[in-house]
Amino acid sequence: MNQILDKEPVKRVEKLLKIFDPNLKIIYLEQTARTANDAATALGCNIGAIVKSLLFKSGEEYILCLVSGDKRCSLNKLKKLFSKNDVSMASPANVKKITGYTIGGVSPIGHLVKIKIYIDTNLKRFSSVFAAAGHPNCVFKIEFDKLTKITLGEIQEITE
């Protein structure tokens, strides 16, 4: 466990959480939280309260979408937001290069490159949500309104 909490991506998330709100903590999970379903099972919470951080690419532009665990991101809605037709999921290599995290542990904060963040309106259903903290076994719990503040995300309807 300690080796995971000492990993650089996890430390990066922890540092930002502490600056933002000293009460926010990284939760280490014995079981992986690589998928929203895994995370909900491990935490004993509603799958919708799990934040999926999904990176999309359009041309040379990237956006991170924070989506409720029980919803699917809509490419058509993203195309409208971007006013572009070529919107696709970023490759695992680009996810790592842009965010500094590997898929399954992509945090909504602490990215290597500044990117625009959209937050799915469906996450508002929950007073608190859980997001990845830089590793598939690490998450953090945060109130929805604090998530919007810490990410500077724009709330949009981006799911199907």
Contacts in CASP RR format, 6 or more apart in sequence:
PFRMAT RR
TARGET T0000
AUTHOR 0000-0000-0000
METHOD contacts of the structure
MODEL  1
MNQILDKEPVKRVEKLLKIFDPNLKIIYLEQTARTANDAATALGCNIGAI
VKSLLFKSGEEYILCLVSGDKRCSLNKLKKLFSKNDVSMASPANVKKITG
YTIGGVSPIGHLVKIKIYIDTNLKRFSSVFAAAGHPNCVFKIEFDKLTKI
TLGEIQEITE
1 28 0 8 1.000
4 10 0 8 1.000
4 28 0 8 1.000
4 135 0 8 1.000
4 137 0 8 1.000
4 138 0 8 1.000
5 11 0 8 1.000
5 14 0 8 1.000
5 26 0 8 1.000
5 28 0 8 1.000
5 138 0 8 1.000
7 134 0 8 1.000
7 135 0 8 1.000
9 100 0 8 1.000
9 101 0 8 1.000
9 105 0 8 1.000
9 107 0 8 1.000
9 134 0 8 1.000
9 135 0 8 1.000
10 26 0 8 1.000
10 133 0 8 1.000
10 134 0 8 1.000
10 135 0 8 1.000
10 138 0 8 1.000
12 107 0 8 1.000
12 110 0 8 1.000
12 134 0 8 1.000
13 26 0 8 1.000
13 107 0 8 1.000
13 109 0 8 1.000
13 110 0 8 1.000
13 133 0 8 1.000
13 134 0 8 1.000
13 138 0 8 1.000
13 140 0 8 1.000
14 26 0 8 1.000
14 133 0 8 1.000
16 109 0 8 1.000
16 110 0 8 1.000
16 150 0 8 1.000
17 24 0 8 1.000
17 25 0 8 1.000
17 26 0 8 1.000
17 109 0 8 1.000
17 133 0 8 1.000
17 140 0 8 1.000
17 150 0 8 1.000
18 24 0 8 1.000
20 146 0 8 1.000
20 149 0 8 1.000
20 150 0 8 1.000
21 146 0 8 1.000
21 150 0 8 1.000
24 140 0 8 1.000
24 141 0 8 1.000
24 142 0 8 1.000
24 146 0 8 1.000
25 140 0 8 1.000
25 141 0 8 1.000
26 133 0 8 1.000
26 138 0 8 1.000
26 139 0 8 1.000
26 140 0 8 1.000
27 43 0 8 1.000
27 130 0 8 1.000
27 133 0 8 1.000
27 138 0 8 1.000
27 139 0 8 1.000
27 140 0 8 1.000
27 141 0 8 1.000
28 137 0 8 1.000
28 138 0 8 1.000
29 39 0 8 1.000
29 42 0 8 1.000
29 43 0 8 1.000
29 137 0 8 1.000
29 138 0 8 1.000
29 139 0 8 1.000
30 42 0 8 1.000
30 137 0 8 1.000
31 38 0 8 1.000
31 41 0 8 1.000
31 42 0 8 1.000
31 137 0 8 1.000
32 38 0 8 1.000
32 42 0 8 1.000
32 136 0 8 1.000
32 137 0 8 1.000
33 39 0 8 1.000
33 42 0 8 1.000
33 43 0 8 1.000
33 50 0 8 1.000
33 104 0 8 1.000
33 105 0 8 1.000
33 130 0 8 1.000
33 132 0 8 1.000
33 136 0 8 1.000
33 137 0 8 1.000
33 138 0 8 1.000
33 139 0 8 1.000
34 104 0 8 1.000
34 105 0 8 1.000
34 136 0 8 1.000
35 104 0 8 1.000
36 47 0 8 1.000
36 48 0 8 1.000
36 50 0 8 1.000
36 52 0 8 1.000
36 69 0 8 1.000
36 70 0 8 1.000
37 47 0 8 1.000
39 50 0 8 1.000
39 130 0 8 1.000
39 132 0 8 1.000
39 139 0 8 1.000
40 46 0 8 1.000
40 47 0 8 1.000
40 48 0 8 1.000
40 49 0 8 1.000
40 50 0 8 1.000
40 69 0 8 1.000
43 50 0 8 1.000
43 130 0 8 1.000
43 139 0 8 1.000
45 130 0 8 1.000
46 70 0 8 1.000
46 126 0 8 1.000
47 69 0 8 1.000
47 70 0 8 1.000
48 68 0 8 1.000
48 69 0 8 1.000
48 70 0 8 1.000
48 71 0 8 1.000
48 122 0 8 1.000
48 123 0 8 1.000
48 125 0 8 1.000
48 126 0 8 1.000
49 68 0 8 1.000
49 69 0 8 1.000
49 123 0 8 1.000
49 126 0 8 1.000
49 128 0 8 1.000
49 129 0 8 1.000
49 130 0 8 1.000
50 68 0 8 1.000
50 69 0 8 1.000
50 129 0 8 1.000
50 130 0 8 1.000
50 131 0 8 1.000
51 66 0 8 1.000
51 67 0 8 1.000
51 68 0 8 1.000
51 69 0 8 1.000
51 108 0 8 1.000
51 123 0 8 1.000
51 129 0 8 1.000
51 130 0 8 1.000
51 131 0 8 1.000
51 132 0 8 1.000
51 147 0 8 1.000
52 66 0 8 1.000
52 67 0 8 1.000
52 68 0 8 1.000
52 69 0 8 1.000
52 73 0 8 1.000
53 64 0 8 1.000
53 65 0 8 1.000
53 66 0 8 1.000
53 99 0 8 1.000
53 105 0 8 1.000
53 106 0 8 1.000
53 107 0 8 1.000
53 108 0 8 1.000
53 131 0 8 1.000
53 132 0 8 1.000
54 64 0 8 1.000
54 65 0 8 1.000
54 66 0 8 1.000
54 67 0 8 1.000
54 73 0 8 1.000
54 89 0 8 1.000
54 106 0 8 1.000
55 62 0 8 1.000
55 63 0 8 1.000
55 64 0 8 1.000
55 65 0 8 1.000
55 89 0 8 1.000
55 90 0 8 1.000
55 94 0 8 1.000
55 95 0 8 1.000
55 98 0 8 1.000
55 99 0 8 1.000
55 106 0 8 1.000
55 115 0 8 1.000
56 62 0 8 1.000
56 63 0 8 1.000
56 64 0 8 1.000
56 65 0 8 1.000
56 73 0 8 1.000
56 78 0 8 1.000
56 87 0 8 1.000
56 88 0 8 1.000
56 89 0 8 1.000
56 90 0 8 1.000
57 87 0 8 1.000
57 88 0 8 1.000
57 89 0 8 1.000
57 90 0 8 1.000
57 94 0 8 1.000
58 78 0 8 1.000
58 82 0 8 1.000
58 84 0 8 1.000
58 86 0 8 1.000
58 87 0 8 1.000
58 88 0 8 1.000
59 84 0 8 1.000
59 86 0 8 1.000
61 82 0 8 1.000
61 116 0 8 1.000
62 90 0 8 1.000
62 94 0 8 1.000
62 98 0 8 1.000
62 113 0 8 1.000
62 115 0 8 1.000
62 116 0 8 1.000
63 78 0 8 1.000
63 81 0 8 1.000
63 82 0 8 1.000
63 115 0 8 1.000
63 116 0 8 1.000
63 117 0 8 1.000
63 118 0 8 1.000
64 99 0 8 1.000
64 106 0 8 1.000
64 108 0 8 1.000
64 111 0 8 1.000
64 115 0 8 1.000
64 116 0 8 1.000
64 117 0 8 1.000
64 118 0 8 1.000
65 73 0 8 1.000
65 78 0 8 1.000
65 117 0 8 1.000
65 118 0 8 1.000
65 120 0 8 1.000
65 158 0 8 1.000
66 108 0 8 1.000
66 117 0 8 1.000
66 118 0 8 1.000
66 119 0 8 1.000
66 120 0 8 1.000
66 123 0 8 1.000
66 131 0 8 1.000
66 147 0 8 1.000
66 151 0 8 1.000
66 153 0 8 1.000
67 73 0 8 1.000
67 120 0 8 1.000
67 122 0 8 1.000
67 123 0 8 1.000
67 158 0 8 1.000
67 159 0 8 1.000
68 120 0 8 1.000
68 122 0 8 1.000
68 123 0 8 1.000
68 125 0 8 1.000
68 159 0 8 1.000
70 122 0 8 1.000
71 120 0 8 1.000
71 122 0 8 1.000
71 159 0 8 1.000
71 160 0 8 1.000
72 159 0 8 1.000
72 160 0 8 1.000
73 120 0 8 1.000
73 158 0 8 1.000
73 159 0 8 1.000
73 160 0 8 1.000
74 158 0 8 1.000
74 159 0 8 1.000
74 160 0 8 1.000
75 87 0 8 1.000
75 88 0 8 1.000
77 156 0 8 1.000
77 157 0 8 1.000
77 158 0 8 1.000
77 159 0 8 1.000
77 160 0 8 1.000
78 87 0 8 1.000
78 158 0 8 1.000
79 85 0 8 1.000
79 87 0 8 1.000
81 118 0 8 1.000
81 156 0 8 1.000
81 158 0 8 1.000
90 98 0 8 1.000
92 102 0 8 1.000
92 103 0 8 1.000
95 101 0 8 1.000
95 102 0 8 1.000
95 103 0 8 1.000
95 106 0 8 1.000
96 102 0 8 1.000
97 112 0 8 1.000
97 113 0 8 1.000
98 111 0 8 1.000
98 112 0 8 1.000
98 113 0 8 1.000
98 115 0 8 1.000
99 106 0 8 1.000
99 107 0 8 1.000
99 110 0 8 1.000
99 111 0 8 1.000
99 112 0 8 1.000
99 113 0 8 1.000
99 115 0 8 1.000
100 111 0 8 1.000
100 112 0 8 1.000
101 107 0 8 1.000
101 111 0 8 1.000
101 132 0 8 1.000
101 134 0 8 1.000
104 132 0 8 1.000
104 136 0 8 1.000
105 132 0 8 1.000
105 133 0 8 1.000
105 134 0 8 1.000
105 135 0 8 1.000
105 136 0 8 1.000
105 138 0 8 1.000
106 132 0 8 1.000
106 134 0 8 1.000
107 131 0 8 1.000
107 132 0 8 1.000
107 133 0 8 1.000
107 134 0 8 1.000
108 117 0 8 1.000
108 131 0 8 1.000
108 132 0 8 1.000
108 147 0 8 1.000
108 150 0 8 1.000
108 151 0 8 1.000
109 150 0 8 1.000
109 151 0 8 1.000
116 153 0 8 1.000
116 154 0 8 1.000
117 151 0 8 1.000
117 152 0 8 1.000
117 153 0 8 1.000
117 154 0 8 1.000
118 153 0 8 1.000
118 154 0 8 1.000
118 155 0 8 1.000
118 156 0 8 1.000
118 158 0 8 1.000
119 147 0 8 1.000
119 148 0 8 1.000
119 151 0 8 1.000
119 153 0 8 1.000
119 154 0 8 1.000
119 155 0 8 1.000
119 156 0 8 1.000
120 155 0 8 1.000
120 156 0 8 1.000
120 157 0 8 1.000
120 158 0 8 1.000
120 159 0 8 1.000
121 155 0 8 1.000
121 156 0 8 1.000
121 157 0 8 1.000
121 158 0 8 1.000
121 159 0 8 1.000
122 159 0 8 1.000
123 129 0 8 1.000
123 144 0 8 1.000
123 147 0 8 1.000
124 144 0 8 1.000
124 155 0 8 1.000
126 144 0 8 1.000
127 143 0 8 1.000
127 144 0 8 1.000
128 141 0 8 1.000
128 142 0 8 1.000
128 143 0 8 1.000
128 144 0 8 1.000
129 141 0 8 1.000
129 142 0 8 1.000
129 143 0 8 1.000
129 144 0 8 1.000
129 147 0 8 1.000
130 139 0 8 1.000
130 140 0 8 1.000
130 141 0 8 1.000
130 142 0 8 1.000
131 139 0 8 1.000
131 140 0 8 1.000
131 142 0 8 1.000
131 147 0 8 1.000
132 138 0 8 1.000
132 139 0 8 1.000
133 139 0 8 1.000
133 140 0 8 1.000
142 150 0 8 1.000
148 155 0 8 1.000
END
